[in-house]
Amino acid sequence: MLTFRLKSVIFLLYGKFLIPETIMKITELTTLSALIKKARKDQNLTQSDVAAACGVGLRFIVDLEKGKESCE
């Protein structure tokens, strides 16, 4: 389920799924978290906006952007 939610967030923020080569370059959860947060802010979206559009709870987005390893 985490994979689906994460793909939904990435798709919303970037308008496409990341290609495998791009995903392979992200080796740290903090790097992915920072990319997601930057994309959200670049589009002037709130965490609530992203959560609602992806069908996830606000807590998921907050934890994801903080790089929480146990994000579910």
Summary of the structure (lengths in Angstrom):
residues: 72
radius of gyration: 11.1
end to end distance: 8.1
largest distance: 29.7
contacts: 166
relative contact order: 0.18
helix: 69%
strand: 0%
